Amino acid sequence: MMYILIILALSLFLLILWFFLFPVRFVRNPIPPVPLIEPPDVFVYSYVLHIHTQFSYDSLGKPEDVIRTRDRYGIDYAIVTDHDNDHIKDFADERLIAGKEVKLNDENGNLLGDLLEVGRLKIIAHHFRGKYRWRLEKDSDYLIELINLRDALLERKITLIFYIFAGIILYPFLKGRIFGNYAKLINTELYAKKFLNENWKSRVVGGIDHHVKLYIREIGKRILVPDYGLSFSLMRNFLISGREIKTKEDLLSALGSELNLISFSNKPSFVWLERDRIKVYAPFSNTYVLLLSGEGEVRESVGSNVEFSELRKDRYLVLGYTYLLKVGRLLLGVKPLFVSDLLEVS
């Protein structure tokens, strides 16, 4: 009996170590950090995109649940895109935006792509998920959903099961903070490289693609599985704008022209192009930054203030991560922090 308890205790210890200290990354050739970079003087607005409610055939969430969760997590705007309809517009307040998700087919019924339509804004969705791959022209006026939270998590189902198991064990001690660790399952570098290799020139956004599969409501109780709060806490977008956003229409207009940042934190980071230099400001000291180019160039740095100079004429994405522990050039517990919008050096 004692041996069984020892084995169980050891297994639990190893599970906890794995949960917190993996994945790991070795920094091969980091550029040196720079002195403090002040973030630009801009307006910053948060929003969540690609949400499904009871008006979708495969979701049970209600409009009031979206609004309540949006406000609880301090998010400025929520964009709901139910399947083939925008009925939620009749229940929307001034910070809930109604759109719809539509599948595009040819005359034979073959799927050509999935599109989120929000006013005049068009967003290519699910492109990196097999059968939903975009088969129409690459229109640079369309945005592209670089990260689809639901797709990214379900791509790693076995690891996700282990994370859920570890989360159940650790939840009594860490409460809601445990869910932030699930962002480690999202391989942002994989999607960024696919995007650049395919020569996309569209602005990028992150969609959570949240569906509520179980809904229980009694007096004083409300249980949603999965709860909107899980997705809202894991990923959001930050619109970094040179002008003030006052209305929903302002936000949609700015999404087609201003910089966007996909974030896995409720604190914004800043990535901007200044002549032929890309500058990065992150709110955490334990930050690792990765620069990827369309030509396959890779640069990396450890630190919250980074400047990439002597850049060639090319397309770039900047990826940020946080880490739990640093041993020499080995980073432990690496977790996505942000993915920048597409930056083009001319």
C-alpha positions as CSV (number, residue, x, y, z in Angstrom):
1,M,0.0,0.0,0.0
2,M,2.8,2.4,0.9
3,Y,4.5,1.7,-2.5
4,I,1.3,2.6,-4.3
5,L,1.0,5.8,-2.3
6,I,4.6,6.7,-3.1
7,I,4.1,6.0,-6.8
8,L,0.9,8.1,-6.8
9,A,2.7,11.0,-5.0
10,L,5.6,10.8,-7.4
11,S,3.3,10.7,-10.4
12,L,1.4,13.7,-9.1
13,F,4.6,15.6,-8.6
14,L,5.8,14.9,-12.1
15,L,2.5,15.9,-13.5
16,I,2.7,19.3,-11.7
17,L,6.2,19.8,-12.9
18,W,5.2,19.1,-16.5
19,F,2.2,21.3,-16.2
20,F,4.2,24.3,-15.1
21,L,7.7,23.9,-16.5
22,F,6.8,22.7,-20.1
23,P,7.2,23.6,-22.9
24,V,10.8,24.6,-22.9
25,R,12.7,26.6,-25.4
26,F,16.5,27.1,-26.0
27,V,17.4,30.6,-27.1
28,R,20.2,30.1,-29.7
29,N,21.3,33.6,-30.7
30,P,19.5,36.3,-28.8
31,I,20.0,40.0,-29.7
32,P,20.9,42.1,-26.7
33,P,18.0,44.0,-25.0
34,V,17.8,47.7,-25.3
35,P,17.2,50.5,-22.7
36,L,13.6,51.2,-21.7
37,I,11.3,51.8,-24.7
38,E,8.3,53.9,-23.9
39,P,5.1,52.5,-25.5
40,P,3.6,54.8,-28.2
41,D,1.0,57.4,-27.4
42,V,-2.0,55.6,-28.8
43,F,-5.5,54.4,-27.9
44,V,-5.9,50.8,-27.0
45,Y,-9.2,48.8,-27.1
46,S,-9.9,45.2,-26.3
47,Y,-12.3,43.0,-28.1
48,V,-13.2,39.3,-28.5
49,L,-14.2,37.9,-31.8
50,H,-16.0,34.8,-33.2
51,I,-18.6,34.0,-30.5
52,H,-21.6,31.7,-30.9
53,T,-24.9,32.0,-28.9
54,Q,-28.3,30.2,-28.9
55,F,-28.8,31.6,-32.4
56,S,-26.3,29.1,-33.7
57,Y,-27.5,25.5,-34.2
58,D,-24.5,24.2,-32.2
59,S,-24.4,26.6,-29.2
60,L,-26.6,27.3,-26.2
61,G,-25.2,30.6,-24.8
62,K,-27.5,33.5,-24.4
63,P,-26.8,37.2,-25.3
64,E,-26.9,38.2,-21.7
65,D,-24.2,35.7,-20.9
66,V,-21.9,37.2,-23.5
67,I,-22.5,40.8,-22.2
68,R,-22.1,39.7,-18.5
69,T,-18.9,37.9,-19.2
70,R,-17.5,40.7,-21.4
71,D,-18.1,43.2,-18.6
72,R,-16.7,40.8,-15.9
73,Y,-13.4,40.5,-17.8
74,G,-13.1,44.2,-18.7
75,I,-13.3,43.7,-22.4
76,D,-14.5,46.7,-24.5
77,Y,-16.3,45.0,-27.3
78,A,-17.6,41.5,-28.1
79,I,-18.3,40.5,-31.7
80,V,-20.8,37.6,-32.1
81,T,-20.9,35.7,-35.3
82,D,-23.6,33.1,-35.2
83,H,-24.0,30.7,-38.1
84,D,-25.9,32.2,-41.1
85,N,-27.7,34.9,-39.1
86,D,-27.3,38.1,-37.1
87,H,-30.4,37.8,-34.9
88,I,-28.4,38.8,-31.8
89,K,-28.5,42.4,-33.1
90,D,-31.9,42.6,-31.5
91,F,-30.4,41.9,-28.1
92,A,-27.1,43.9,-28.5
93,D,-26.1,46.8,-26.4
94,E,-23.6,49.6,-27.5
95,R,-20.6,47.3,-27.0
96,L,-21.9,44.0,-28.5
97,I,-21.5,43.8,-32.3
98,A,-23.6,41.5,-34.4
99,G,-22.1,39.6,-37.4
100,K,-22.5,36.2,-38.9
101,E,-20.5,33.2,-40.0
102,V,-21.1,31.8,-43.5
103,K,-19.7,28.9,-45.4
104,L,-18.9,29.6,-49.1
105,N,-19.6,26.8,-51.5
106,D,-19.3,26.3,-55.3
107,E,-22.1,25.2,-57.6
108,N,-21.4,21.6,-56.7
109,G,-21.6,22.2,-52.9
110,N,-17.8,22.0,-52.4
111,L,-16.6,24.1,-49.5
112,L,-14.5,27.0,-50.6
113,G,-13.9,28.7,-47.3
114,D,-15.5,30.1,-44.1
115,L,-16.1,33.8,-43.7
116,L,-17.0,36.0,-40.8
117,E,-19.1,39.0,-42.0
118,V,-19.3,41.9,-39.6
119,G,-20.8,44.9,-41.4
120,R,-18.5,45.6,-44.3
121,L,-15.7,43.7,-42.6
122,K,-14.8,40.3,-43.9
123,I,-12.6,37.9,-41.9
124,I,-11.4,34.5,-43.3
125,A,-12.0,31.9,-40.6
126,H,-10.7,28.4,-39.9
127,H,-8.1,28.6,-42.8
128,F,-5.6,26.5,-40.9
129,R,-8.1,23.7,-40.2
130,G,-8.1,21.1,-43.0
131,K,-11.4,21.2,-44.8
132,Y,-12.0,24.9,-44.1
133,R,-8.9,26.0,-46.0
134,W,-9.5,29.1,-48.0
135,R,-9.7,28.2,-51.7
136,L,-10.7,31.6,-53.2
137,E,-8.5,34.5,-54.1
138,K,-6.4,36.0,-51.4
139,D,-8.0,39.4,-51.0
140,S,-5.8,41.6,-48.9
141,D,-8.9,43.7,-47.9
142,Y,-10.0,40.6,-46.0
143,L,-8.7,40.0,-42.5
144,I,-7.6,36.5,-41.6
145,E,-8.2,34.6,-38.4
146,L,-4.6,33.6,-37.7
147,I,-5.4,31.9,-34.4
148,N,-8.7,30.1,-33.8
149,L,-8.7,29.3,-30.1
150,R,-11.0,26.3,-30.4
151,D,-9.2,24.8,-33.3
152,A,-5.8,25.3,-31.7
153,L,-6.9,23.6,-28.5
154,L,-8.6,20.7,-30.2
155,E,-5.7,20.0,-32.5
156,R,-3.9,18.7,-29.4
157,K,-6.7,16.7,-27.8
158,I,-4.5,14.2,-25.9
159,T,-2.4,16.9,-24.3
160,L,-5.6,18.9,-23.6
161,I,-7.0,15.9,-21.7
162,F,-3.8,15.9,-19.5
163,Y,-4.1,19.6,-18.9
164,I,-7.8,19.3,-17.9
165,F,-6.8,16.5,-15.5
166,A,-4.0,18.6,-14.0
167,G,-6.3,21.6,-13.8
168,I,-8.9,19.6,-11.8
169,I,-6.3,18.6,-9.3
170,L,-4.7,22.1,-9.0
171,Y,-7.9,24.1,-9.1
172,P,-8.6,24.1,-5.3
173,F,-5.2,25.8,-4.8
174,L,-4.9,28.2,-7.8
175,K,-8.6,28.7,-8.7
176,G,-9.2,30.6,-12.0
177,R,-5.5,31.3,-12.4
178,I,-5.0,27.8,-13.6
179,F,-6.8,28.4,-16.9
180,G,-4.1,30.8,-18.2
181,N,-1.8,27.8,-18.5
182,Y,-4.0,26.4,-21.2
183,A,-2.5,28.9,-23.6
184,K,0.6,26.8,-23.7
185,L,-1.3,24.4,-26.0
186,I,-1.5,27.0,-28.7
187,N,1.4,26.8,-31.2
188,T,1.5,30.4,-32.3
189,E,4.8,29.9,-34.1
190,L,3.3,27.1,-36.3
191,Y,0.4,29.3,-37.5
192,A,2.7,32.3,-38.0
193,K,5.1,30.3,-40.2
194,K,2.2,28.9,-42.2
195,F,0.8,32.4,-42.7
196,L,4.1,33.8,-43.9
197,N,5.0,30.8,-46.1
198,E,1.6,31.1,-47.9
199,N,2.4,34.7,-48.7
200,W,-0.6,36.2,-47.0
201,K,-0.7,40.0,-46.9
202,S,-3.9,40.4,-44.8
203,R,-4.2,41.8,-41.4
204,V,-4.5,39.1,-38.7
205,V,-6.9,38.7,-35.8
206,G,-7.6,36.0,-33.2
207,G,-11.0,34.3,-32.9
208,I,-12.1,32.3,-29.9
209,D,-14.9,30.4,-31.8
210,H,-16.7,29.7,-28.5
211,H,-19.7,27.3,-28.4
212,V,-21.6,26.6,-25.2
213,K,-22.5,22.9,-25.2
214,L,-24.3,22.5,-21.9
215,Y,-26.5,25.1,-20.2
216,I,-28.1,24.8,-16.8
217,R,-30.0,27.6,-15.2
218,E,-32.0,27.7,-12.0
219,I,-32.8,30.5,-9.6
220,G,-29.5,32.0,-8.6
221,K,-27.5,29.5,-10.6
222,R,-26.1,29.6,-14.1
223,I,-23.8,26.8,-15.4
224,L,-22.3,27.1,-18.9
225,V,-20.0,24.4,-20.3
226,P,-17.6,25.6,-21.5
227,D,-18.2,29.0,-19.9
228,Y,-17.5,32.1,-22.0
229,G,-15.1,33.2,-19.3
230,L,-12.7,30.4,-20.2
231,S,-12.2,31.7,-23.7
232,F,-12.4,35.4,-22.7
233,S,-9.6,34.9,-20.2
234,L,-7.4,33.0,-22.5
235,M,-7.4,35.2,-25.6
236,R,-8.5,38.6,-26.7
237,N,-7.5,41.2,-29.4
238,F,-6.1,44.6,-28.8
239,L,-6.8,47.3,-31.4
240,I,-3.9,49.8,-31.2
241,S,-5.3,53.0,-32.8
242,G,-4.1,56.5,-33.4
243,R,-7.6,57.8,-33.0
244,E,-10.2,57.4,-30.4
245,I,-12.9,54.8,-30.8
246,K,-16.4,56.0,-29.6
247,T,-18.8,53.6,-31.4
248,K,-19.1,50.1,-32.7
249,E,-18.9,51.5,-36.2
250,D,-15.6,53.3,-35.3
251,L,-14.2,50.0,-34.1
252,L,-15.1,48.1,-37.3
253,S,-13.7,50.9,-39.5
254,A,-10.4,50.9,-37.5
255,L,-10.0,47.1,-37.7
256,G,-9.4,47.5,-41.4
257,S,-6.7,50.1,-41.1
258,E,-5.1,50.2,-37.6
259,L,-2.7,47.6,-36.0
260,N,-4.2,44.6,-34.2
261,L,-2.5,42.5,-31.5
262,I,-3.7,39.0,-30.6
263,S,-3.1,38.7,-26.9
264,F,-3.1,35.9,-24.3
265,S,-3.0,38.4,-21.5
266,N,-5.4,41.1,-20.3
267,K,-2.4,43.5,-20.3
268,P,-1.5,44.9,-23.8
269,S,1.9,44.6,-25.4
270,F,2.9,47.0,-28.1
271,V,4.6,46.2,-31.4
272,W,5.2,49.0,-34.0
273,L,7.2,49.8,-37.1
274,E,9.4,52.9,-37.0
275,R,11.1,53.5,-40.3
276,D,13.1,50.3,-40.9
277,R,13.0,49.2,-37.2
278,I,10.4,47.1,-35.3
279,K,10.1,48.0,-31.7
280,V,8.5,45.9,-28.9
281,Y,7.3,46.9,-25.5
282,A,5.9,44.1,-23.2
283,P,4.4,44.6,-19.7
284,F,6.3,41.6,-18.2
285,S,10.1,41.4,-17.6
286,N,10.1,37.6,-18.2
287,T,9.4,38.0,-21.9
288,Y,10.8,36.2,-24.9
289,V,10.3,37.8,-28.3
290,L,10.5,36.0,-31.7
291,L,10.7,37.8,-35.1
292,L,9.7,35.8,-38.2
293,S,9.9,37.0,-41.8
294,G,8.4,35.9,-45.0
295,E,11.9,35.0,-46.3
296,G,12.5,32.6,-43.3
297,E,14.6,35.0,-41.2
298,V,14.4,34.3,-37.5
299,R,15.6,36.6,-34.7
300,E,15.0,36.3,-31.0
301,S,15.5,38.3,-27.8
302,V,14.9,37.9,-24.1
303,G,13.5,41.0,-22.4
304,S,10.5,43.3,-22.4
305,N,12.1,46.0,-24.5
306,V,13.3,44.9,-27.9
307,E,14.4,46.6,-31.1
308,F,14.9,44.8,-34.4
309,S,17.0,46.9,-36.8
310,E,18.6,46.5,-40.2
311,L,15.5,44.8,-41.5
312,R,15.2,43.8,-45.2
313,K,12.2,44.7,-47.4
314,D,9.9,41.9,-46.2
315,R,6.8,40.9,-44.3
316,Y,7.2,40.3,-40.5
317,L,5.3,38.8,-37.6
318,V,6.4,39.3,-34.0
319,L,5.6,36.7,-31.4
320,G,5.8,37.2,-27.7
321,Y,6.0,34.7,-24.9
322,T,6.4,34.7,-21.1
323,Y,8.4,32.1,-19.2
324,L,8.4,30.8,-15.7
325,L,12.1,30.1,-15.2
326,K,15.3,30.9,-17.0
327,V,18.4,28.8,-16.7
328,G,21.1,30.2,-18.9
329,R,19.6,30.2,-22.4
330,L,17.0,27.6,-21.5
331,L,13.5,29.0,-20.8
332,L,11.1,26.8,-18.9
333,G,7.3,27.1,-18.8
334,V,7.1,29.1,-22.0
335,K,3.6,30.5,-22.7
336,P,2.3,32.6,-25.6
337,L,1.9,36.3,-24.8
338,F,1.0,37.9,-28.1
339,V,1.1,37.7,-31.9
340,S,1.5,41.0,-33.7
341,D,-0.3,42.2,-36.8
342,L,1.5,41.8,-40.1
343,L,4.3,44.4,-40.5
344,E,5.7,45.2,-43.9
345,V,9.1,46.9,-44.3
346,S,9.3,48.7,-47.7
